[in-house]
């Protein structure tokens, strides 16, 4: 038997869970090695949509699986609850100096002609990310792996946040678990897409304006954290 035939046979024998984890690992490596200009949101959209949206969706369709693209009463309820929970984090975070220095990640202004296209492209990045982290690696394998699927992606999610403000890196793992748990409960990506996408839009808009809370008061309240704020 040739090497190619052996590889095909080995792949054919993989379960859906094994294939998902293998593809997830390959996509993570490709994402890390596919360099895009930091200032180009368009380039980021192209990379993320191809790797984190189109490939996972294609894999799911060819295997008759669902990644969480559904909306029902449970999904809407969980979306409202999750959005309400994360809202204070965005409001407070928008006053932190390290967050204000980092965001918006791509240049934009408050002019609607700039901010709306920026928001739409950024939302595509979020949809792609949620499809990969919460769709492929959580909801997509929930039948085989149960609630444990919530804990598959936090480490990868945190690694992909290296280079961002320390407070965001610190919260990235717990955030991934929270978003995954909510999406797992609703079997829908709607909660995490809304909380992440609209939250990021709100954060950008707030940072383009004067802080809601005096930064010195926020820093004083969080001075117990052992990281730069």
Phi and psi in degrees as GROMACS dihedral restraints (atoms count N, CA, C in turn):
[ dihedral_restraints ]
;  ai    aj    ak    al  type     phi  dphi    fc
    3     4     5     6     1   -70.6    20    10
    4     5     6     7     1   165.8    20    10
    6     7     8     9     1   -62.7    20    10
    7     8     9    10     1   -43.7    20    10
    9    10    11    12     1   -61.4    20    10
   10    11    12    13     1   -40.3    20    10
   12    13    14    15     1   -65.3    20    10
   13    14    15    16     1   -39.5    20    10
   15    16    17    18     1   -64.5    20    10
   16    17    18    19     1   -40.1    20    10
   18    19    20    21     1   -64.4    20    10
   19    20    21    22     1   -44.9    20    10
   21    22    23    24     1   -61.3    20    10
   22    23    24    25     1   -40.9    20    10
   24    25    26    27     1   -64.4    20    10
   25    26    27    28     1   -42.7    20    10
   27    28    29    30     1   -63.0    20    10
   28    29    30    31     1   -41.8    20    10
   30    31    32    33     1   -65.9    20    10
   31    32    33    34     1   -41.6    20    10
   33    34    35    36     1   -61.6    20    10
   34    35    36    37     1   -28.7    20    10
   36    37    38    39     1   -84.3    20    10
   37    38    39    40     1    -7.9    20    10
   39    40    41    42     1   -72.1    20    10
   40    41    42    43     1   141.8    20    10
   42    43    44    45     1   -75.4    20    10
   43    44    45    46     1   169.6    20    10
   45    46    47    48     1   -59.9    20    10
   46    47    48    49     1   -42.2    20    10
   48    49    50    51     1   -61.2    20    10
   49    50    51    52     1   -45.5    20    10
   51    52    53    54     1   -64.6    20    10
   52    53    54    55     1   -40.7    20    10
   54    55    56    57     1   -65.5    20    10
   55    56    57    58     1   -40.7    20    10
   57    58    59    60     1   -62.7    20    10
   58    59    60    61     1   -46.3    20    10
   60    61    62    63     1   -65.2    20    10
   61    62    63    64     1   -37.8    20    10
   63    64    65    66     1   -65.9    20    10
   64    65    66    67     1   -48.0    20    10
   66    67    68    69     1   -63.8    20    10
   67    68    69    70     1   -40.1    20    10
   69    70    71    72     1   -59.8    20    10
   70    71    72    73     1   -41.9    20    10
   72    73    74    75     1   -64.9    20    10
   73    74    75    76     1   -45.6    20    10
   75    76    77    78     1   -62.0    20    10
   76    77    78    79     1   -42.8    20    10
   78    79    80    81     1   -64.8    20    10
   79    80    81    82     1   -37.7    20    10
   81    82    83    84     1   -63.9    20    10
   82    83    84    85     1   -42.0    20    10
   84    85    86    87     1   -65.4    20    10
   85    86    87    88     1   -44.3    20    10
   87    88    89    90     1   -62.2    20    10
   88    89    90    91     1   -40.8    20    10
   90    91    92    93     1   -62.1    20    10
   91    92    93    94     1   -40.1    20    10
   93    94    95    96     1   -71.9    20    10
   94    95    96    97     1   -30.3    20    10
   96    97    98    99     1   -93.6    20    10
   97    98    99   100     1   -16.3    20    10
   99   100   101   102     1   -83.8    20    10
  100   101   102   103     1    96.0    20    10
  102   103   104   105     1   -80.1    20    10
  103   104   105   106     1   135.5    20    10
  105   106   107   108     1  -126.0    20    10
  106   107   108   109     1   150.9    20    10
  108   109   110   111     1   -58.9    20    10
  109   110   111   112     1   126.4    20    10
  111   112   113   114     1   -55.8    20    10
  112   113   114   115     1   -30.5    20    10
  114   115   116   117     1   -88.7    20    10
  115   116   117   118     1    -2.5    20    10
  117   118   119   120     1  -101.9    20    10
  118   119   120   121     1   102.6    20    10
  120   121   122   123     1   -67.6    20    10
  121   122   123   124     1   -36.0    20    10
  123   124   125   126     1   -61.3    20    10
  124   125   126   127     1   -43.5    20    10
  126   127   128   129     1   -64.4    20    10
  127   128   129   130     1   -37.6    20    10
  129   130   131   132     1   -64.9    20    10
  130   131   132   133     1   -40.1    20    10
  132   133   134   135     1   -61.6    20    10
  133   134   135   136     1   -46.2    20    10
  135   136   137   138     1   -59.6    20    10
  136   137   138   139     1   -49.4    20    10
  138   139   140   141     1   -61.6    20    10
  139   140   141   142     1   -49.3    20    10
  141   142   143   144     1   -69.9    20    10
  142   143   144   145     1   -37.9    20    10
  144   145   146   147     1   -65.7    20    10
  145   146   147   148     1   -40.7    20    10
  147   148   149   150     1   -66.9    20    10
  148   149   150   151     1   -51.4    20    10
  150   151   152   153     1   -79.0    20    10
  151   152   153   154     1   -42.9    20    10
  153   154   155   156     1   -99.6    20    10
  154   155   156   157     1   -12.0    20    10
  156   157   158   159     1  -116.5    20    10
  157   158   159   160     1   -60.7    20    10
  159   160   161   162     1   -65.8    20    10
  160   161   162   163     1   -44.7    20    10
  162   163   164   165     1   -67.8    20    10
  163   164   165   166     1   -48.0    20    10
  165   166   167   168     1   -59.7    20    10
  166   167   168   169     1   -41.1    20    10
  168   169   170   171     1   -65.4    20    10
  169   170   171   172     1   -41.6    20    10
  171   172   173   174     1   -61.8    20    10
  172   173   174   175     1   -42.1    20    10
  174   175   176   177     1   -62.0    20    10
  175   176   177   178     1   -44.1    20    10
  177   178   179   180     1   -65.3    20    10
  178   179   180   181     1   -42.9    20    10
  180   181   182   183     1   -63.7    20    10
  181   182   183   184     1   -43.6    20    10
  183   184   185   186     1   -69.8    20    10
  184   185   186   187     1   -16.8    20    10
  186   187   188   189     1  -110.3    20    10
  187   188   189   190     1     6.8    20    10
  189   190   191   192     1    65.5    20    10
  190   191   192   193     1    35.5    20    10
  192   193   194   195     1  -112.1    20    10
  193   194   195   196     1   162.4    20    10
  195   196   197   198     1  -116.3    20    10
  196   197   198   199     1   140.7    20    10
  198   199   200   201     1  -106.6    20    10
  199   200   201   202     1    -0.3    20    10
  201   202   203   204     1   111.6    20    10
  202   203   204   205     1    17.0    20    10
  204   205   206   207     1   -85.3    20    10
  205   206   207   208     1    77.0    20    10
  207   208   209   210     1  -149.7    20    10
  208   209   210   211     1   151.8    20    10
  210   211   212   213     1  -133.1    20    10
  211   212   213   214     1   122.1    20    10
  213   214   215   216     1  -143.7    20    10
  214   215   216   217     1  -172.7    20    10
  216   217   218   219     1   -62.2    20    10
  217   218   219   220     1   -40.9    20    10
  219   220   221   222     1   -63.3    20    10
  220   221   222   223     1   -42.6    20    10
  222   223   224   225     1   -63.2    20    10
  223   224   225   226     1   -42.2    20    10
  225   226   227   228     1   -65.7    20    10
  226   227   228   229     1   -43.5    20    10
  228   229   230   231     1   -62.1    20    10
  229   230   231   232     1   -47.1    20    10
  231   232   233   234     1   -65.1    20    10
  232   233   234   235     1   -33.3    20    10
  234   235   236   237     1   -62.9    20    10
  235   236   237   238     1   -45.7    20    10
  237   238   239   240     1   -64.5    20    10
  238   239   240   241     1   -40.7    20    10
  240   241   242   243     1   -66.6    20    10
  241   242   243   244     1   -46.4    20    10
  243   244   245   246     1   -66.0    20    10
  244   245   246   247     1   -41.4    20    10
  246   247   248   249     1   -61.8    20    10
  247   248   249   250     1   -42.0    20    10
  249   250   251   252     1   -66.0    20    10
  250   251   252   253     1   -34.1    20    10
  252   253   254   255     1   -69.8    20    10
  253   254   255   256     1   -42.8    20    10
  255   256   257   258     1   -83.7    20    10
  256   257   258   259     1   -15.7    20    10
  258   259   260   261     1   -53.7    20    10
  259   260   261   262     1   -47.8    20    10
  261   262   263   264     1   -59.7    20    10
  262   263   264   265     1   -32.5    20    10
  264   265   266   267     1   -65.1    20    10
  265   266   267   268     1   -40.4    20    10
  267   268   269   270     1   -68.9    20    10
  268   269   270   271     1   -39.9    20    10
  270   271   272   273     1   -64.7    20    10
  271   272   273   274     1   -47.7    20    10
  273   274   275   276     1   -69.4    20    10
  274   275   276   277     1   -43.4    20    10
  276   277   278   279     1   -59.9    20    10
  277   278   279   280     1   -31.3    20    10
  279   280   281   282     1   -67.2    20    10
  280   281   282   283     1   -11.4    20    10
  282   283   284   285     1   -99.3    20    10
  283   284   285   286     1    -6.4    20    10
  285   286   287   288     1   -78.1    20    10
  286   287   288   289     1   133.4    20    10
  288   289   290   291     1   -57.1    20    10
  289   290   291   292     1   -41.1    20    10
  291   292   293   294     1   -67.6    20    10
  292   293   294   295     1   -34.4    20    10
  294   295   296   297     1   -70.6    20    10
  295   296   297   298     1   -42.7    20    10
  297   298   299   300     1   -67.8    20    10
  298   299   300   301     1   -26.3    20    10
  300   301   302   303     1   -79.1    20    10
  301   302   303   304     1   -23.1    20    10
  303   304   305   306     1   -96.0    20    10
  304   305   306   307     1   -36.0    20    10
  306   307   308   309     1  -102.9    20    10
  307   308   309   310     1   153.6    20    10
  309   310   311   312     1   -61.9    20    10
  310   311   312   313     1   145.8    20    10
  312   313   314   315     1   -66.6    20    10
  313   314   315   316     1   -29.1    20    10
  315   316   317   318     1  -125.5    20    10
  316   317   318   319     1   144.0    20    10
  318   319   320   321     1   -57.6    20    10
  319   320   321   322     1   133.5    20    10
  321   322   323   324     1  -159.2    20    10
  322   323   324   325     1   170.7    20    10
  324   325   326   327     1  -132.4    20    10
  325   326   327   328     1   179.4    20    10
  327   328   329   330     1   -79.3    20    10
  328   329   330   331     1    -7.5    20    10
  330   331   332   333     1   -64.5    20    10
  331   332   333   334     1   126.4    20    10
  333   334   335   336     1   -59.0    20    10
  334   335   336   337     1   -31.7    20    10
  336   337   338   339     1   -63.1    20    10
  337   338   339   340     1   -22.9    20    10
  339   340   341   342     1  -101.3    20    10
  340   341   342   343     1   -40.9    20    10
  342   343   344   345     1   -70.4    20    10
  343   344   345   346     1   -38.6    20    10
  345   346   347   348     1   -65.9    20    10
  346   347   348   349     1   -48.4    20    10
  348   349   350   351     1   -60.6    20    10
  349   350   351   352     1   -38.1    20    10
  351   352   353   354     1   -59.7    20    10
  352   353   354   355     1   -44.4    20    10
  354   355   356   357     1   -65.8    20    10
  355   356   357   358     1   -42.0    20    10
  357   358   359   360     1   -64.2    20    10
  358   359   360   361     1   -45.2    20    10
  360   361   362   363     1   -65.5    20    10
  361   362   363   364     1   -39.6    20    10
  363   364   365   366     1   -66.3    20    10
  364   365   366   367     1   -34.8    20    10
  366   367   368   369     1   -66.1    20    10
  367   368   369   370     1   -34.6    20    10
  369   370   371   372     1   -62.7    20    10
  370   371   372   373     1   -39.7    20    10
  372   373   374   375     1   -61.7    20    10
  373   374   375   376     1   -42.2    20    10
  375   376   377   378     1   -66.2    20    10
  376   377   378   379     1   -45.1    20    10
  378   379   380   381     1   -59.8    20    10
  379   380   381   382     1   -42.0    20    10
  381   382   383   384     1   -63.0    20    10
  382   383   384   385     1   -45.8    20    10
  384   385   386   387     1   -61.8    20    10
  385   386   387   388     1   -45.7    20    10
  387   388   389   390     1   -66.9    20    10
  388   389   390   391     1   -33.2    20    10
  390   391   392   393     1   -63.2    20    10
  391   392   393   394     1   -38.3    20    10
  393   394   395   396     1   -76.3    20    10
  394   395   396   397     1   -58.5    20    10
  396   397   398   399     1   -70.0    20    10
  397   398   399   400     1   -50.0    20    10
  399   400   401   402     1   -94.9    20    10
  400   401   402   403     1   -22.7    20    10
  402   403   404   405     1   -86.7    20    10
  403   404   405   406     1   -70.5    20    10
  405   406   407   408     1   -61.9    20    10
  406   407   408   409     1   -45.4    20    10
  408   409   410   411     1   -95.0    20    10
  409   410   411   412     1     3.5    20    10
  411   412   413   414     1  -135.0    20    10
  412   413   414   415     1   -77.7    20    10
  414   415   416   417     1   -59.1    20    10
  415   416   417   418     1   -39.1    20    10
  417   418   419   420     1   -63.9    20    10
  418   419   420   421     1   -24.7    20    10
  420   421   422   423     1  -115.7    20    10
  421   422   423   424     1    12.7    20    10
  423   424   425   426     1   -66.4    20    10
  424   425   426   427     1   -29.3    20    10
  426   427   428   429     1   -66.2    20    10
  427   428   429   430     1   -38.8    20    10
  429   430   431   432     1   -84.4    20    10
  430   431   432   433     1   -34.4    20    10
  432   433   434   435     1  -109.3    20    10
  433   434   435   436     1    -9.5    20    10
  435   436   437   438     1    65.1    20    10
  436   437   438   439     1  -153.2    20    10
  438   439   440   441     1   -64.5    20    10
  439   440   441   442     1   -19.9    20    10
  441   442   443   444     1   -62.0    20    10
  442   443   444   445     1   -19.6    20    10
  444   445   446   447     1   -62.5    20    10
  445   446   447   448     1   -22.4    20    10
  447   448   449   450     1   -61.5    20    10
  448   449   450   451     1   -26.2    20    10
  450   451   452   453     1  -101.0    20    10
  451   452   453   454     1    12.1    20    10
  453   454   455   456     1   -74.3    20    10
  454   455   456   457     1   -44.5    20    10
  456   457   458   459     1   -98.3    20    10
  457   458   459   460     1    -8.4    20    10
  459   460   461   462     1   -55.4    20    10
  460   461   462   463     1   -39.9    20    10
  462   463   464   465     1   -66.8    20    10
  463   464   465   466     1   -44.7    20    10
  465   466   467   468     1   -63.4    20    10
  466   467   468   469     1   -42.2    20    10
  468   469   470   471     1   -60.5    20    10
  469   470   471   472     1   -42.4    20    10
  471   472   473   474     1   -66.9    20    10
  472   473   474   475     1   -41.5    20    10
  474   475   476   477     1   -61.6    20    10
  475   476   477   478     1   -35.9    20    10
  477   478   479   480     1   -75.3    20    10
  478   479   480   481     1    -5.3    20    10
  480   481   482   483     1  -102.1    20    10
  481   482   483   484     1     2.4    20    10
  483   484   485   486     1   -61.1    20    10
  484   485   486   487     1   133.8    20    10
  486   487   488   489     1   101.7    20    10
  487   488   489   490     1   -12.6    20    10
  489   490   491   492     1   -88.3    20    10
  490   491   492   493     1   171.9    20    10
  492   493   494   495     1   -51.5    20    10
  493   494   495   496     1   141.5    20    10
  495   496   497   498     1   -53.2    20    10
  496   497   498   499     1   -39.5    20    10
  498   499   500   501     1   -64.5    20    10
  499   500   501   502     1   -34.9    20    10
  501   502   503   504     1   -71.5    20    10
  502   503   504   505     1   -40.6    20    10
  504   505   506   507     1   -63.0    20    10
  505   506   507   508     1   -40.5    20    10
  507   508   509   510     1   -62.0    20    10
  508   509   510   511     1   -38.4    20    10
  510   511   512   513     1   -90.0    20    10
  511   512   513   514     1    -7.3    20    10
  513   514   515   516     1   -63.6    20    10
  514   515   516   517     1   -43.2    20    10
  516   517   518   519     1   -62.7    20    10
  517   518   519   520     1   -54.7    20    10
  519   520   521   522     1   -58.6    20    10
  520   521   522   523     1   -36.0    20    10
  522   523   524   525     1   -63.8    20    10
  523   524   525   526     1   -41.8    20    10
  525   526   527   528     1   -61.4    20    10
  526   527   528   529     1   -42.4    20    10
  528   529   530   531     1   -64.3    20    10
  529   530   531   532     1   -43.9    20    10
  531   532   533   534     1   -61.3    20    10
  532   533   534   535     1   -51.3    20    10
  534   535   536   537     1   -61.2    20    10
  535   536   537   538     1   -42.0    20    10
  537   538   539   540     1   -63.6    20    10
  538   539   540   541     1   -40.3    20    10
  540   541   542   543     1   -64.3    20    10
  541   542   543   544     1   -41.2    20    10
  543   544   545   546     1   -68.4    20    10
  544   545   546   547     1   -44.8    20    10
  546   547   548   549     1   -65.4    20    10
  547   548   549   550     1   -36.2    20    10
  549   550   551   552     1   -62.2    20    10
  550   551   552   553     1   -43.4    20    10
  552   553   554   555     1   -63.0    20    10
  553   554   555   556     1   -42.5    20    10
  555   556   557   558     1   -90.1    20    10
  556   557   558   559     1   -11.1    20    10
  558   559   560   561     1    53.2    20    10
  559   560   561   562     1    38.0    20    10
  561   562   563   564     1  -144.7    20    10
  562   563   564   565     1   146.4    20    10
  564   565   566   567     1   -87.2    20    10
  565   566   567   568     1    -5.9    20    10
  567   568   569   570     1   -55.7    20    10
  568   569   570   571     1   -46.5    20    10
  570   571   572   573     1   -58.3    20    10
  571   572   573   574     1   -47.9    20    10
  573   574   575   576     1   -72.6    20    10
  574   575   576   577     1   -33.9    20    10
  576   577   578   579     1   -64.6    20    10
  577   578   579   580     1   -44.4    20    10
  579   580   581   582     1   -68.4    20    10
  580   581   582   583     1   -48.2    20    10
  582   583   584   585     1   -62.0    20    10
  583   584   585   586     1   -41.7    20    10
  585   586   587   588     1   -78.1    20    10
  586   587   588   589     1   -49.9    20    10
  588   589   590   591     1   -69.0    20    10
  589   590   591   592     1   -54.0    20    10
  591   592   593   594     1   -70.2    20    10
  592   593   594   595     1   -31.5    20    10
  594   595   596   597     1   -64.0    20    10
  595   596   597   598     1   -42.1    20    10
  597   598   599   600     1   -66.6    20    10
  598   599   600   601     1   -37.6    20    10
  600   601   602   603     1   -63.4    20    10
  601   602   603   604     1   -44.4    20    10
  603   604   605   606     1   -62.0    20    10
  604   605   606   607     1   -42.7    20    10
  606   607   608   609     1   -60.2    20    10
  607   608   609   610     1   -47.2    20    10
  609   610   611   612     1   -58.7    20    10
  610   611   612   613     1   -45.6    20    10
  612   613   614   615     1   -63.3    20    10
  613   614   615   616     1   -42.2    20    10
  615   616   617   618     1   -65.4    20    10
  616   617   618   619     1   -39.2    20    10
  618   619   620   621     1   -71.1    20    10
  619   620   621   622     1   -25.4    20    10
  621   622   623   624     1   -75.8    20    10
  622   623   624   625     1    -2.7    20    10
  624   625   626   627     1  -122.8    20    10
  625   626   627   628     1   176.3    20    10
  627   628   629   630     1   -64.9    20    10
  628   629   630   631     1   148.2    20    10
  630   631   632   633     1   -58.1    20    10
  631   632   633   634     1   142.3    20    10
  633   634   635   636     1   -68.4    20    10
  634   635   636   637     1   -43.4    20    10
  636   637   638   639     1  -111.0    20    10
  637   638   639   640     1   143.1    20    10
  639   640   641   642     1   -57.7    20    10
  640   641   642   643     1   123.3    20    10
  642   643   644   645     1   -54.1    20    10
  643   644   645   646     1   -36.4    20    10
  645   646   647   648     1   -65.3    20    10
  646   647   648   649     1   -33.7    20    10
  648   649   650   651     1   -69.7    20    10
  649   650   651   652     1   -40.5    20    10
  651   652   653   654     1   -65.8    20    10
  652   653   654   655     1   -43.2    20    10
  654   655   656   657     1   -62.4    20    10
  655   656   657   658     1   -39.4    20    10
  657   658   659   660     1   -65.6    20    10
  658   659   660   661     1   -39.4    20    10
  660   661   662   663     1   -70.4    20    10
  661   662   663   664     1   -26.9    20    10
  663   664   665   666     1  -109.2    20    10
  664   665   666   667     1    18.1    20    10
  666   667   668   669     1   -64.6    20    10
  667   668   669   670     1   -15.8    20    10
  669   670   671   672     1   -73.7    20    10
  670   671   672   673     1   -15.6    20    10
  672   673   674   675     1   -73.6    20    10
  673   674   675   676     1   133.4    20    10
  675   676   677   678     1   -86.6    20    10
  676   677   678   679     1    37.4    20    10
  678   679   680   681     1  -137.4    20    10
  679   680   681   682     1   156.1    20    10
  681   682   683   684     1   -65.3    20    10
  682   683   684   685     1   138.6    20    10
